[in-house]
Structure formats: C-alpha cells, structure tokens
Amino acid sequence: MSYSVSEVKATSIGADAGPIFVHPHFDQPESSIMDVQALENLMNMDSVLYVSARHIEQVMDAVPQHMFILDQNAAVSFVNRAARQYLGPIEAVSPTERLRAIIHPDDFDALSGAYQDAIELGISIEAEARVRNNNGQYRWFLHHLFPLCDERGKVIRWCGTRTDIHDQRESKEQAQRENIALREQLDIASTFQEIVGTSPCLKAVLARVAKVAPTDSTVLITGETGTGKELIARALHKHSDRANRPFVSVNCAAIPKDLIASELFGHEKGAFTGALQRRIGRFELAEGGTLFLDEIGELPAETQIALLRVLQEREFQRVGGNQTIRTNVRIIAATHRDLPAAIEAGSFRSDLFYRINVVPLEIPALREREEDVRQLVEYFIDRFATKTGKHIRHIEKKSLDRLQSYSWPGNIRELQNVIERSVILCDSETFSVDESWLSTAPRSSRPLAQEMIKQEKESIEAALSECKGRVSGPSGAAAKLGMPPSTLDSKIRALKIDKYRFCTN
C-alpha cells in the first residue's frame, strides 16, 4: 500500500510549524482502525511520509528565495526560513489581511487581483510588487504563484515564490533616467554650442558663473527671450561637481498646466485618465544632477506650492502616489518675466521667489553687446556653412554693418535664424544678408517694450517730482498715478528710480 502527495493534506502552521504533510487518517476515530497490525503498518507508512515532508521543508528552508504554501482556501500553511526572517511576525487573520500587511499599498490591488485570477482559473501568475520587511522598509520582489495538482489534475494546494529584484529594478530605473536625460541633451538644439563674446557685460556674467558653479546654491537667471539663458544654465552644470550627472531641462511654458505636476514629479499608474503606467518625473531623471526650470514664471499656483515644498524639504510624491521620495537635485531657474511685478499681481508666490533667487544672474541683451555681434556672426557662418557643405570666405561689409546696427529684439536666437537663412541661400563665397529681413529702424531706436518702460519711468518721475518724493497718502504719487503704494514702490525699485532726489527740505 502506498500514498501519493495528493492523499495528504497541509496542516495550518506558522513560523514554528511542524511537517507540511500528515496522513489523512490520523484524525479519524480509533474505532475506524480494524486491527493492531493495520495500525502498526499505517504508523510505519506515516513515519515515512513524515520524514519525506520534513525533508521537503528542509529543502525549502535552504532556498534563498521566499517560498510559501497556500491551501485550497488561500490560507498560508507553510512559510520558509528566508520569508520568515524577512517578514518577521505577522498578526493577520484572513489571507487578504495577511497580504495587505506585507504588500505596499500602491501594489496591493494589482497583486491581490493576480492571486485571485490564479486561484479562480487554476493558472500560474507572475507579478512585481513591493514587500515590507520587519523594519518597515519595502523592496521590490517578483512574485510567482502556481498550482499543485493531484493525479486527476485537481488543484489541491498552491506554491508561491518571491524573488528579490530590488537592486536590478533600481539599476534599470537609474539607467533609464540617465538614458532619457542623455537623449534630451543630444536632441536639444542649443542656441549656440559655446559662449561667444568678449564684451565687458558678458565677461561680468561669466565671472559670476565661475564663482557660483561649484556650489549647490539655487540660481535664478533673468533676461530677455533669446539671450541664451539655458546656455548659462548648462555652463553652471558643466563646471559643478554634478557635471557627470544628468542635466534635465523643463520649459514650464510649453507644458499644459494640468500636466506640469506629472512632468516634474511623475505619476503612478491610474493616477488620472490616460495614466496607463507609472512614469518617472523630471526630478527623478535629474537625481544627483541639475534640473533647469525654464520660464518658471509660468508655473500654475498649485505647482508653485509643490515646488516650494521640494526646495524646503528635499522630498516629493508622485501624482497619485503616497510614497515619499527623497531628492538630491540642484535647481536652476530662468524667466524673462518681471517676477516682483508678478508677485504684486498675485500670480507668483513671494516665498518661492525668495527660495529660487538665492543667486541672481541677469543676462544682457544682444543690443548691449555690440562688440560681440561680429564674433557671433562669424561663429554662426562657420557653423552653418560646415553643416550645409558651403565654403564662405568673406562677409559683405554692408551686410555686417547692417547686422551690427540692428537692435535684435529677438536677441541671439534671432541672429542665429538670420545667419542660417542667409547661409542656405548664399550662392557665392561672400556672405550677405537681405536687407528686407531686418527692420530699417536705426540702432538708436528702442524696441516697443523699451519705449513703454521709458514712458512709464518718465511718468513715475514726473509724479514723484510733483508730489515732492511722497509715494503714499492722498497727496502721494501713488494716488496721482492711480495705483496701490506697494505697486508703485515695486516699480520704483525695478526701474531704479531714486525717489529721494525729488524730496525737498
């Protein structure tokens, strides 16, 4: 007489459990044993099964993977040593409560659903989920659950394994972050590849860059559109201790407001409609490196609050998640907007402004760098001629004079576009620019924005003169100009007006 594994059942055991298998007739009343010889034979048979079961337990305990046995009701009947040591004691009554006690909340529904599918359909499943250890920390595991059947194919038990894949997953995600950051750096067409120019105002900026770059201080770069703010940000990163880590750039004005939080901080699967899988945000992509927030003045209010928290606490959560993620990223921000005026208007938070404005860098407009124009023209001609396979040896003097006298409202970006277009259309070895491509306004004329600023400054100075330097009060300049005193004070500072020179003794 012999008994197969299908003829035995699992005992309900815990960390200090006995054998996995016992003979089914041990629980029957003594009256069911026909005679002493039969009982002796049965006990001898059960001894063999007991020894075999203990051997199986010993083998499972020697395996470094987590292994466990579930009965037909999904209750745990055996857990091997590796799992017991990792999990520690668990106070749970039902199988669901036990699973909820050890699985990360964000992964519970998916893993529980996979287990349920396996048990209902009698199939094997594989899934990834984080498991809590006895210190409360989570690590990623690959979970397998497969059925154990008798000779008739009936499922009588379930065997599960968990393989630690945390380090591999972290390495994969780090490689993914670095690859994405590298692709971004390769794909971005920088305004120009080198900082070109020797003008005093540019040298002053570069001298400050050299001082600030080795630090981890947050930098706010201001300047008109097209002046090369991202180039300065890349220079700060390149000359810092983070140079061998990612440089990740985000144009806050180019991302829809309802998606900017997901772009910066990432999101979990199912966080919102269309979130079909977890996504790593720019903060995680830039880990250890530099995150450049271009046009930071365009951030919506709720994202400003989240960013302020990151700057203060150095931690964040993905959209739709509850896991706190620590971050080690240097922030460099840039804007062409007047942020103090935006604060007055209520569209930008003052506390965030003070957090990002640790080291201000103002990039001069191209019209303030007249001596750099020729160098930039020569640089761009060489760059685009090489790219198009043309040989340009000379620059037409009339065209160069025209380029040097132009006010360049679009700054270096506009200059680059004009040179590229001219090189493409050039049919000789002499470079020239079509006069119609540039405004006929002379260098001395100011762009519209400059004229408006000049007019505003003149109006404020006239009001201060009439009010003898007084800003507030019924007879103050603010009342005369029809604006709050705080707004006028802000404009006076921004326009660098000395209000005290209008005061009389």
C-alpha positions as CSV (number, residue, x, y, z in Angstrom):
1,M,0.0,0.0,0.0
2,S,1.3,3.5,-0.9
3,Y,0.2,7.1,-0.6
4,S,0.8,9.9,-3.1
5,V,1.2,13.5,-2.2
6,S,-2.4,14.1,-3.3
7,E,-3.6,11.9,-0.5
8,V,-2.2,14.1,2.2
9,K,-3.2,17.5,3.4
10,A,-1.4,20.5,4.8
11,T,-1.5,21.5,8.4
12,S,-2.2,25.1,9.3
13,I,1.2,26.2,10.5
14,G,3.2,29.3,11.1
15,A,6.8,30.2,11.7
16,D,7.4,27.3,14.1
17,A,5.3,24.8,12.2
18,G,5.8,21.1,12.1
19,P,5.7,19.0,8.9
20,I,4.0,20.2,5.8
21,F,2.1,16.8,5.3
22,V,0.3,14.4,7.7
23,H,-1.6,11.3,6.9
24,P,-5.4,11.9,6.5
25,H,-6.4,9.0,8.7
26,F,-4.6,10.3,11.8
27,D,-7.6,12.4,12.5
28,Q,-10.1,9.5,12.3
29,P,-11.6,7.9,15.5
30,E,-9.8,4.9,16.9
31,S,-12.8,2.7,16.0
32,S,-12.0,3.1,12.3
33,I,-8.8,1.1,12.7
34,M,-9.6,-2.6,12.0
35,D,-6.7,-4.2,13.9
36,V,-3.4,-3.5,15.6
37,Q,-1.4,-4.8,12.7
38,A,-3.1,-2.5,10.3
39,L,-2.5,0.4,12.8
40,E,1.2,-0.5,13.0
41,N,1.5,-0.7,9.2
42,L,-0.3,2.6,8.9
43,M,2.0,4.3,11.5
44,N,5.1,3.0,9.7
45,M,3.7,4.4,6.5
46,D,3.1,7.7,8.1
47,S,6.6,7.8,9.5
48,V,7.9,7.6,6.0
49,L,5.7,10.4,4.8
50,Y,6.6,12.5,7.8
51,V,10.3,12.1,7.1
52,S,9.7,13.0,3.5
53,A,7.7,16.0,4.4
54,R,10.4,17.2,6.8
55,H,13.0,16.7,4.0
56,I,10.9,18.9,1.7
57,E,10.7,21.6,4.5
58,Q,14.4,21.5,4.9
59,V,15.0,21.9,1.2
60,M,12.6,24.9,1.1
61,D,14.2,26.4,4.1
62,A,17.6,26.2,2.4
63,V,16.3,28.1,-0.7
64,P,17.3,31.9,-0.6
65,Q,14.0,32.8,-2.3
66,H,10.9,33.3,-0.3
67,M,8.6,30.2,-0.6
68,F,5.2,29.5,0.8
69,I,2.3,27.0,0.5
70,L,-1.3,28.0,0.4
71,D,-4.2,25.6,1.0
72,Q,-7.3,25.5,-1.2
73,N,-8.8,28.4,0.7
74,A,-5.7,30.5,0.1
75,A,-4.7,30.3,3.8
76,V,-0.9,30.1,4.4
77,S,0.1,26.6,5.6
78,F,3.9,27.0,5.3
79,V,6.5,29.8,5.0
80,N,10.2,29.0,4.5
81,R,13.0,30.4,6.6
82,A,14.0,33.2,4.1
83,A,10.5,34.6,4.1
84,R,10.1,34.3,7.9
85,Q,13.3,36.2,8.6
86,Y,12.4,38.9,6.1
87,L,8.8,39.4,7.2
88,G,9.0,38.9,10.9
89,P,5.9,38.1,12.9
90,I,2.6,38.9,11.2
91,E,-0.7,39.4,13.0
92,A,-3.3,38.7,10.4
93,V,-6.4,36.6,10.5
94,S,-7.6,36.2,6.9
95,P,-5.4,35.7,3.8
96,T,-6.4,39.1,2.5
97,E,-5.3,40.8,5.8
98,R,-2.0,39.0,5.7
99,L,-1.3,40.1,2.1
100,R,-2.3,43.6,2.9
101,A,0.1,43.6,5.9
102,I,3.1,42.9,3.8
103,I,2.4,44.4,0.3
104,H,2.9,48.1,-0.5
105,P,-0.4,49.9,-0.6
106,D,0.2,51.1,-4.2
107,D,0.8,47.5,-5.3
108,F,-1.8,45.6,-3.3
109,D,-4.8,45.8,-5.7
110,A,-2.8,44.6,-8.7
111,L,-1.1,41.7,-6.8
112,S,-4.3,40.7,-5.0
113,G,-6.2,40.6,-8.3
114,A,-3.5,38.5,-9.9
115,Y,-3.6,36.0,-7.0
116,Q,-7.4,35.9,-7.3
117,D,-7.2,35.2,-11.0
118,A,-4.8,32.4,-10.4
119,I,-6.9,30.7,-7.8
120,E,-10.2,31.1,-9.7
121,L,-8.8,30.0,-13.0
122,G,-6.3,27.5,-11.8
123,I,-3.4,29.1,-13.6
124,S,0.1,30.3,-12.8
125,I,0.7,34.1,-12.4
126,E,3.7,36.4,-12.3
127,A,3.8,39.9,-10.9
128,E,6.0,42.6,-9.4
129,A,5.2,44.2,-6.1
130,R,7.0,45.7,-3.1
131,V,7.1,43.7,0.1
132,R,7.6,45.2,3.6
133,N,10.4,43.8,5.7
134,N,10.5,43.5,9.5
135,N,11.9,47.0,9.7
136,G,9.1,48.6,7.8
137,Q,11.1,49.1,4.6
138,Y,9.9,48.0,1.2
139,R,11.8,46.1,-1.5
140,W,10.7,45.0,-5.0
141,F,10.0,41.3,-5.5
142,L,9.0,39.1,-8.5
143,H,6.0,37.1,-7.3
144,H,5.1,33.6,-8.7
145,L,2.1,31.6,-7.8
146,F,1.5,28.2,-9.4
147,P,-1.0,25.3,-8.6
148,L,-0.1,21.9,-7.2
149,C,-2.4,19.2,-8.6
150,D,-3.2,15.6,-7.8
151,E,-3.0,12.8,-10.4
152,R,-6.5,13.7,-11.6
153,G,-5.4,17.3,-12.3
154,K,-7.4,18.8,-9.4
155,V,-5.7,21.7,-7.6
156,I,-5.2,20.8,-4.0
157,R,-2.6,23.4,-3.0
158,W,-0.7,26.5,-4.2
159,C,3.0,27.1,-4.1
160,G,4.3,30.7,-4.2
161,T,7.8,32.2,-4.5
162,R,9.2,35.7,-4.2
163,T,12.5,36.7,-5.8
164,D,14.2,39.9,-4.7
165,I,14.6,42.1,-7.8
166,H,15.0,45.5,-5.9
167,D,18.6,46.1,-6.9
168,Q,18.1,45.1,-10.5
169,R,15.0,47.3,-10.8
170,E,16.7,50.3,-9.2
171,S,19.7,49.9,-11.6
172,K,17.3,49.6,-14.5
173,E,15.4,52.7,-13.5
174,Q,18.7,54.6,-12.9
175,A,19.9,53.6,-16.4
176,Q,16.5,54.6,-17.8
177,R,16.8,58.0,-16.1
178,E,20.3,58.5,-17.4
179,N,19.4,57.4,-20.9
180,I,16.4,59.7,-21.1
181,A,18.5,62.6,-19.8
182,L,21.2,61.8,-22.3
183,R,18.8,61.7,-25.2
184,E,17.4,65.0,-24.1
185,Q,20.8,66.6,-24.1
186,L,21.6,65.2,-27.5
187,D,18.2,66.2,-29.0
188,I,18.1,69.7,-27.7
189,A,19.4,72.2,-30.3
190,S,21.2,74.7,-28.1
191,T,21.1,78.3,-29.1
192,F,24.8,78.1,-29.6
193,Q,27.3,75.4,-28.5
194,E,29.9,77.8,-27.0
195,I,29.6,81.1,-25.1
196,V,30.8,83.5,-27.8
197,G,31.8,87.1,-27.0
198,T,34.3,89.3,-25.1
199,S,32.1,92.3,-24.2
200,P,32.5,93.6,-20.6
201,C,28.9,92.8,-19.7
202,L,29.2,89.2,-20.8
203,K,32.6,88.8,-19.0
204,A,30.9,90.0,-15.8
205,V,28.2,87.3,-16.1
206,L,30.8,84.6,-16.8
207,A,32.9,85.7,-13.8
208,R,29.9,85.2,-11.6
209,V,29.1,81.8,-13.2
210,A,32.7,80.7,-12.4
211,K,32.1,81.6,-8.7
212,V,28.6,80.1,-8.4
213,A,29.0,76.9,-10.4
214,P,31.0,74.9,-7.8
215,T,28.3,75.5,-5.2
216,D,24.9,73.9,-4.8
217,S,23.1,77.2,-4.5
218,T,19.9,77.8,-6.4
219,V,20.3,80.2,-9.3
220,L,17.7,82.5,-10.9
221,I,18.7,83.5,-14.5
222,T,16.8,86.5,-15.9
223,G,17.0,88.1,-19.3
224,E,15.0,88.7,-22.5
225,T,13.9,85.8,-24.7
226,G,16.7,84.5,-26.9
227,T,19.6,85.7,-24.8
228,G,20.9,82.2,-24.1
229,K,19.7,81.6,-20.5
230,E,19.8,77.8,-21.0
231,L,23.3,78.0,-22.2
232,I,24.3,79.7,-19.0
233,A,22.5,77.1,-17.0
234,R,24.4,74.3,-18.8
235,A,27.7,76.2,-18.1
236,L,26.8,76.2,-14.4
237,H,26.2,72.5,-14.5
238,K,29.3,71.7,-16.6
239,H,31.6,73.5,-14.1
240,S,30.0,72.0,-11.0
241,D,30.6,68.8,-9.0
242,R,27.5,67.4,-10.7
243,A,28.9,67.6,-14.2
244,N,29.0,63.8,-14.6
245,R,25.3,63.5,-13.6
246,P,22.2,64.4,-15.7
247,F,21.3,67.9,-16.8
248,V,17.5,67.9,-17.3
249,S,15.7,70.9,-18.8
250,V,12.0,71.7,-18.5
251,N,10.2,74.5,-20.3
252,C,7.4,75.3,-17.9
253,A,5.6,77.4,-20.5
254,A,5.5,74.6,-23.1
255,I,3.6,72.1,-20.9
256,P,-0.1,72.2,-20.3
257,K,-0.9,73.4,-16.8
258,D,-2.8,70.2,-15.9
259,L,0.2,68.1,-16.8
260,I,3.1,70.1,-15.4
261,A,3.0,68.4,-12.0
262,S,3.1,65.0,-13.6
263,E,6.0,66.1,-15.8
264,L,8.0,67.3,-12.8
265,F,7.2,64.7,-10.2
266,G,6.0,61.7,-12.2
267,H,2.8,59.8,-11.7
268,E,1.6,56.4,-10.6
269,K,-0.4,54.0,-12.8
270,G,-4.1,55.0,-12.7
271,A,-3.4,58.5,-11.2
272,F,-5.6,60.1,-13.8
273,T,-7.3,59.2,-17.1
274,G,-4.6,58.1,-19.6
275,A,-2.1,57.2,-16.9
276,L,-1.7,53.6,-18.1
277,Q,1.6,53.0,-16.4
278,R,3.9,54.6,-13.8
279,R,6.0,57.5,-15.2
280,I,9.3,58.8,-13.8
281,G,9.3,62.6,-13.4
282,R,12.0,65.1,-14.2
283,F,13.1,65.4,-10.6
284,E,13.9,61.6,-10.6
285,L,15.5,61.8,-14.0
286,A,17.8,64.6,-12.7
287,E,18.7,62.8,-9.5
288,G,22.2,63.8,-8.4
289,G,22.4,66.4,-11.2
290,T,20.8,69.6,-12.2
291,L,17.2,70.5,-13.0
292,F,16.7,73.6,-15.2
293,L,13.3,75.1,-14.9
294,D,13.0,77.5,-17.8
295,E,10.2,80.1,-17.8
296,I,9.4,79.3,-14.1
297,G,7.1,82.3,-14.0
298,E,4.6,80.3,-16.0
299,L,4.1,77.7,-13.3
300,P,0.5,77.4,-12.0
301,A,-0.2,78.2,-8.4
302,E,-0.6,74.6,-7.2
303,T,2.6,73.5,-8.8
304,Q,4.4,76.5,-7.2
305,I,3.4,75.2,-3.8
306,A,4.7,71.7,-4.6
307,L,8.0,73.0,-5.9
308,L,8.4,75.2,-2.8
309,R,8.0,72.0,-0.7
310,V,10.7,70.2,-2.7
311,L,13.1,73.2,-2.2
312,Q,12.4,73.2,1.5
313,E,12.1,69.5,2.4
314,R,14.1,67.9,-0.4
315,E,11.3,65.4,-1.0
316,F,8.1,64.9,-3.1
317,Q,5.5,62.4,-4.0
318,R,4.4,61.2,-7.5
319,V,1.0,62.3,-8.6
320,G,-1.5,59.7,-7.4
321,G,1.1,58.1,-5.0
322,N,1.8,58.3,-1.3
323,Q,5.4,57.2,-1.3
324,T,7.7,60.0,-0.2
325,I,10.8,60.2,-2.5
326,R,13.9,62.0,-1.3
327,T,15.7,64.1,-4.0
328,N,19.2,65.4,-4.4
329,V,18.9,67.9,-7.3
330,R,20.3,71.4,-7.9
331,I,17.7,73.8,-9.2
332,I,18.5,76.5,-11.7
333,A,15.5,78.6,-12.8
334,A,15.1,81.1,-15.6
335,T,12.5,83.6,-16.7
336,H,12.0,86.6,-19.0
337,R,9.2,87.9,-16.8
338,D,9.3,90.5,-14.1
339,L,8.7,88.3,-11.1
340,P,8.4,91.1,-8.5
341,A,5.6,92.5,-10.6
342,A,4.1,89.1,-10.9
343,I,4.2,88.8,-7.1
344,E,2.4,92.2,-6.8
345,A,-0.2,90.9,-9.3
346,G,-0.7,87.7,-7.2
347,S,0.4,85.3,-10.0
348,F,3.7,84.3,-8.4
349,R,4.4,83.3,-4.8
350,S,6.8,85.6,-2.9
351,D,8.1,82.7,-0.8
352,L,9.0,80.7,-3.9
353,F,10.7,83.8,-5.4
354,Y,13.0,84.2,-2.4
355,R,13.8,80.4,-2.5
356,I,14.9,80.5,-6.1
357,N,16.5,83.9,-6.1
358,V,19.5,82.9,-4.0
359,V,22.0,83.9,-6.7
360,P,20.5,86.1,-9.4
361,L,22.2,86.2,-12.9
362,E,21.0,88.8,-15.4
363,I,21.9,88.0,-19.0
364,P,22.5,91.1,-21.1
365,A,20.5,91.6,-24.3
366,L,22.4,91.4,-27.6
367,R,22.0,95.2,-28.2
368,E,24.1,95.7,-25.1
369,R,26.8,93.5,-26.5
370,E,27.6,95.4,-29.8
371,E,31.3,94.3,-29.8
372,D,30.1,90.6,-29.7
373,V,28.0,90.8,-32.8
374,R,30.8,90.2,-35.3
375,Q,32.2,87.3,-33.4
376,L,28.7,85.7,-33.3
377,V,28.2,86.3,-37.0
378,E,31.5,84.6,-37.8
379,Y,30.7,81.7,-35.4
380,F,27.3,81.1,-37.0
381,I,28.5,81.4,-40.5
382,D,31.2,78.8,-39.8
383,R,28.7,76.5,-38.1
384,F,26.0,76.6,-40.8
385,A,28.5,76.6,-43.7
386,T,30.0,73.4,-42.4
387,K,26.6,71.9,-41.9
388,T,25.4,72.7,-45.5
389,G,28.8,71.9,-47.1
390,K,29.4,75.5,-48.4
391,H,32.6,77.5,-48.5
392,I,32.2,81.0,-47.3
393,R,35.3,83.1,-47.1
394,H,34.2,86.7,-46.9
395,I,31.5,88.8,-45.2
396,E,30.0,91.7,-47.2
397,K,30.8,94.9,-45.3
398,K,27.4,96.4,-45.9
399,S,25.7,93.3,-44.5
400,L,28.0,93.3,-41.5
401,D,27.3,97.0,-40.8
402,R,23.6,96.2,-41.1
403,L,23.8,93.3,-38.6
404,Q,25.8,95.4,-36.1
405,S,23.4,98.4,-36.3
406,Y,20.3,96.3,-35.8
407,S,18.6,96.3,-32.4
408,W,17.9,92.5,-32.3
409,P,14.7,92.3,-30.3
410,G,14.9,88.5,-30.6
411,N,18.5,88.6,-29.4
412,I,20.9,85.7,-30.2
413,R,18.1,83.4,-31.4
414,E,17.0,85.9,-34.0
415,L,20.6,86.4,-35.1
416,Q,21.1,82.7,-35.5
417,N,18.0,82.3,-37.6
418,V,19.0,85.2,-39.9
419,I,22.5,83.8,-40.4
420,E,21.2,80.3,-41.0
421,R,18.8,81.5,-43.7
422,S,21.4,83.6,-45.3
423,V,23.9,80.8,-45.5
424,I,21.3,78.4,-47.0
425,L,20.5,81.0,-49.8
426,C,24.1,82.1,-50.3
427,D,25.4,81.2,-53.8
428,S,29.0,82.6,-53.6
429,E,31.9,82.6,-51.2
430,T,30.8,86.0,-49.9
431,F,28.2,86.1,-47.2
432,S,25.4,88.7,-47.5
433,V,22.1,89.4,-45.8
434,D,18.9,90.6,-47.5
435,E,18.1,94.0,-46.2
436,S,14.3,93.2,-46.1
437,W,14.9,90.6,-43.4
438,L,15.9,93.2,-40.8
439,S,14.0,96.2,-39.5
440,T,15.0,99.5,-41.1
441,A,14.9,101.2,-37.7
442,P,18.3,102.5,-36.7
443,R,20.3,101.2,-33.7
444,S,19.3,104.2,-31.6
445,S,15.6,103.5,-31.8
446,R,14.3,101.3,-29.0
447,P,12.0,98.3,-29.2
448,L,8.4,98.9,-28.2
449,A,8.9,97.3,-24.8
450,Q,11.8,99.6,-24.1
451,E,9.8,102.6,-25.2
452,M,7.0,101.6,-22.9
453,I,9.4,101.2,-20.0
454,K,10.9,104.6,-20.7
455,Q,7.5,106.2,-20.8
456,E,6.5,104.5,-17.5
457,K,9.7,105.7,-15.8
458,E,9.2,109.3,-17.0
459,S,5.5,109.3,-15.8
460,I,6.6,108.0,-12.3
461,E,9.4,110.5,-12.1
462,A,7.0,113.3,-13.1
463,A,4.5,112.2,-10.4
464,L,7.3,112.0,-7.7
465,S,8.6,115.4,-8.7
466,E,5.1,116.9,-8.4
467,C,4.5,115.2,-5.1
468,K,8.0,116.1,-3.8
469,G,9.0,112.4,-3.4
470,R,6.0,111.3,-1.4
471,V,4.6,107.9,-2.5
472,S,1.6,107.1,-0.3
473,G,-1.1,109.2,1.2
474,P,-3.9,111.3,-0.5
475,S,-1.3,113.7,-1.9
476,G,1.3,111.0,-2.8
477,A,2.4,109.9,-6.3
478,A,0.6,106.5,-6.0
479,A,-2.8,108.3,-5.7
480,K,-1.9,110.6,-8.5
481,L,-1.0,107.6,-10.8
482,G,-4.0,105.5,-9.6
483,M,-2.1,102.5,-8.2
484,P,-1.5,101.0,-4.8
485,P,1.5,102.4,-3.0
486,S,3.1,98.9,-2.7
487,T,2.9,98.6,-6.5
488,L,4.5,101.9,-7.1
489,D,7.3,101.1,-4.6
490,S,7.9,97.9,-6.6
491,K,8.1,99.8,-9.9
492,I,10.4,102.4,-8.4
493,R,12.8,99.6,-7.3
494,A,12.5,97.8,-10.7
495,L,13.1,101.0,-12.7
496,K,16.0,102.0,-10.3
497,I,14.4,105.4,-9.6
498,D,15.9,107.4,-6.7
499,K,12.7,108.8,-5.2
500,Y,14.7,110.8,-2.6
501,R,16.1,113.2,-5.1
502,F,12.6,114.6,-5.5
503,C,12.2,115.4,-1.8
504,T,12.6,119.0,-0.6
505,N,13.9,120.1,2.7
